[in-house]
Amino acid sequence: MQTPVQIDFKGFEGSEAQRTAIHEHMAEIERMFGRVIAGRVAVKAPEKHHRKGGQFEISIRLKLPDGREVDVSRTPDVDERYANFQFALGDAFRRAQRQLR
């Protein structure tokens, strides 16, 4: 990648393990699909006031050569699996991979 991936955590302080997981997913994207010029991953924390807990919202924006872009910013329907960071992150990157194909 020409510039380091930008990682934004909203509503919480992301852990080093979460940052590492994001970097690993980005490395996989580059390995599978070629060069990524720039990338940005935003992670919004679950809201705490929900009775059954909230869910992570993860958006990914990738800039590719030739002016192409990938934008994954869909908020999933209510699904308790998205309360798990690893699941939500993996799902967001799977959606990015589908767009790249």
N, C-alpha and C positions, 0 to 999 in steps of 0.2 A: 504494500500500500504506500502511496506517495506521502500521505500524511497519517499520523497516528489516529486510530479510531477515537472519536469523542464519545464519552460515556457520561450520561446525565442521570443521576438518581433524584427523583422528586418525592419528597415526603419522608425520606429516610437516608441514612448514611450507608451506602453500599459497602459490603465487606470485601476484603481482598479475594476471597474465594469466588464471589459473584463477578468481580472484575476479571479474574482469571478465566471463568467459564465463558464470558463474553468474548475475550480474546481468542479462546480456543475455537469457538464457533466461527469467528471471523476468519481465522486461519484455515478452517475447513472450507469455507466459501471460496477463499482465494485459491486453495489447492484444487478444488473441483471445477471452478468456472473461470479461472484466470485472474487477471489483474483488476483490482479495485482501486480507484483513484482516492476516494475518501469514503468514510463511513461514520455514521452517528447512530448510537443506540440510546434511547431514552427509556428509563424504567420508572414507572409510577407505582408507589407502594399501595397495598390494599388499604382501603379506608377502614378505620378501626370502629366506627360507630354502627356497622352492620351487625345484626344479630348472629349470623353464622359466619362472620368474617368476610372480608372482601377478596378481591383477586388482583394479581399483578397485571398491569397494562404495559406491554412492551412494544415500542415502535422502532423500526429499523429503516434507515435511509442510506442507500448506497449510490455512489456516483461511479459510473463505469466509463471506459473509453468511448469515443464517438458520441458523447453527450447523452448516453443512456442513463436512466436512473431506475432504481428499485425502491419502492416505498411500501413498507408494511406497517400500517397504522390502524388496522381494524381492531376495534374492541370486541372481544368475544362475548357471546351471550353468557348469562350467568351460568357458571360451571365451577363447581368446587375444586376441580383439578387445578385451576388457575391460581389458587391460593398458594400453590407450591411454585417457588421461583424457578427451579430447574425445569419443571413441566412447561411453564409459560414461556421461558426462554427458548427451549427446544422447539416448541410449536411456532414461535415467531420466526426462527431461523429456517424451519421447514417450509413455511410460507414464502420466505425470501428465495429459497432454493427453487421452489415451483415457479416463481416469477422468472428466475434466471433461465430456466429450461425453456 
